[in-house]
Amino acid sequence: VTDFTRTKSLFQLPENLVYLDGNSLGPLPRAAVASVSEMMRDEWGDMLIAGWNNAGWIDQPARLGDRIGTLIGAPSGTVMVGDTLSIKVYQALASALEINAERKIILSDTGNFPSDLYMAEGLIKSLDKGYRLKLCEPEAVADCLTEDIAVLLLTEVDYRTGRLHHMKTLTEKAHEKGILTIWDLAHSAGALPVNVSAAEADFAVGCTYKYLNSGPGGPAFIYLAPRLANKARPALPGWLGHAQPFAFDPEYRPAPGIERMRVGTPPIIQLAALEASLDIWDLVDMNDVRTKSSELSDLFIELVEAGCPDLKLASPRDSRQRGSQVSFHFEHGYAAMRALIDRGVVGDFRAPDVMRFGFTPLYIDAEDVNKAASIIAEVMTKRLWDNAEYLVQSPVT
Ligand SMILES: Cc1ncc(COP(=O)(O)O)c(C=O)c1O
């Protein structure tokens, strides 16, 4: 059984703050400070360029990819770390479209993260071959899977509402119609049990700065099903995805397997932080995380609904249908979130009216939930959000 008191002690969290935003940016693993400074001093400082070989920097993206693989049901050698999630979405989509070359439609849903949709539109424009992005309502995806669709591009957990798609069922239905699947696991990896192998997902992508706590700007990851690994031609064929990067061949030849999904030089400093974070994940059973996050989020819904009649639940009520976050609609949600942050409860706001709270058992417990709920009730009943100062929008909400 996972010892969540122990995992909580491994994070630096400011006193008197309930941090319900780990679904956006995870907190600092204490060990990351030493891990990053040792890397900088002993490796970058002392080894300089020899660090690529002698400190193993060059293989770090694959090594950490394997460790992330254990959290998402991916076998060793099928996950690569690097770039940002938007880039990995683009890469996966371009490869998938090429494999399913006879078809011209990308299907996604209206709840998908805008960057995924922008990347799809951008790729369609660049290809200029008559591709089209079709969006359906999240509940209607299964009914929209037709034989003219090349790729189904979905985010498993809706970033706004937390609604959870059934990855295995939708992938199976997609495959029945000859559709390839790309799953964005941004709000899944580290939030709930994921098994890309059992679901037979074709591609999966995700980020590490949310539930995997690698810090702001931490790199993304990409999974490629072994059956496609030597078939997928990488869009963005960078030199480190070449079969022999140091042959400096003017002609691109993809490396075997997942190595081909590398693009360029990986962010080694940030990878040192990710490595320290993954050490914590070694102590954790994802089923325990799921059980506890369901308990915490159910408790939160119960307390908030009891204390704040003005907040309307935006997330599925049944925890089995949710990821690891709970959202509420409120007309003055932005101001209300600012008022909460001022009082030590950190969530975030997603336009037009969603107040979002993440539940991350590694460092959030029932005491935090009780405390947060009572502060939210106070802010709502006393209308503490009704303050001109809270209407001034910051660049990041
Ligand atoms: C579901 C989803 N996809 C894609 C992205 C974009 O990620 P990045 O900024 O790392 O490219 C995000 C960012 O939050 C996200 O939540």
The ligand as an SDF file (V2000), in Angstrom:
LIG
                    3D

 16 16  0  0  0  0  0  0  0  0999 V2000
   -4.3680   18.1690  -23.0930 C   0  0  0  0  0  0  0  0  0  0  0  0
   -3.2260   19.0560  -23.4410 C   0  0  0  0  0  0  0  0  0  0  0  0
   -2.6360   18.9290  -24.6470 N   0  0  0  0  0  0  0  0  0  0  0  0
   -1.6150   19.7200  -25.0180 C   0  0  0  0  0  0  0  0  0  0  0  0
   -1.1120   20.7000  -24.1730 C   0  0  0  0  0  0  0  0  0  0  0  0
    0.0090   21.5860  -24.6460 C   0  0  0  0  0  0  0  0  0  0  0  0
    1.1880   21.2310  -24.0240 O   0  0  0  0  0  0  0  0  0  0  0  0
    2.5690   22.0380  -24.2510 P   0  0  0  0  0  0  0  0  0  0  0  0
    2.3510   23.4160  -23.7790 O   0  0  0  0  0  0  0  0  0  0  0  0
    3.5510   21.3010  -23.3990 O   0  0  0  0  0  0  0  0  0  0  0  0
    2.9080   21.9610  -25.6890 O   0  0  0  0  0  0  0  0  0  0  0  0
   -1.6850   20.8490  -22.9020 C   0  0  0  0  0  0  0  0  0  0  0  0
   -1.1690   21.8750  -21.9760 C   0  0  0  0  0  0  0  0  0  0  0  0
   -1.6300   22.0660  -20.9010 O   0  0  0  0  0  0  0  0  0  0  0  0
   -2.7660   20.0140  -22.5370 C   0  0  0  0  0  0  0  0  0  0  0  0
   -3.3730   20.1520  -21.3450 O   0  0  0  0  0  0  0  0  0  0  0  0
  1  2  1  0
  2  3  1  0
  2 15  2  0
  3  4  2  0
  4  5  1  0
  5  6  1  0
  5 12  2  0
  6  7  1  0
  7  8  1  0
  8  9  2  0
  8 10  1  0
  8 11  1  0
 12 13  1  0
 12 15  1  0
 13 14  2  0
 15 16  1  0
M  END
$$$$
